Amino acid sequence: MNLFELRMLRAALKQALRDQAEMLTPQQIDEILEQISRLTKVIDKLEKRP
């Protein structure tokens, strides 16, 4: 997966969370937020690469 795809995946997760938050359990919300956090860390590392 390249940087663009990772960014798109993160954006899709954020949008899904906004759209579906009221139908998700707190555990499901936490899992999505954790995935977003992990993706953000990977994206940050890739952007700082020379």
Residue pairs with C-beta under 8 A, 6 or more apart in sequence:
1 9
3 43
3 46
3 47
6 39
6 42
6 43
6 46
7 43
9 39
10 36
10 39
10 40
10 43
13 32
13 35
13 36
13 39
14 36
16 32
17 24
17 29
17 32
17 33
17 36
21 29
24 32
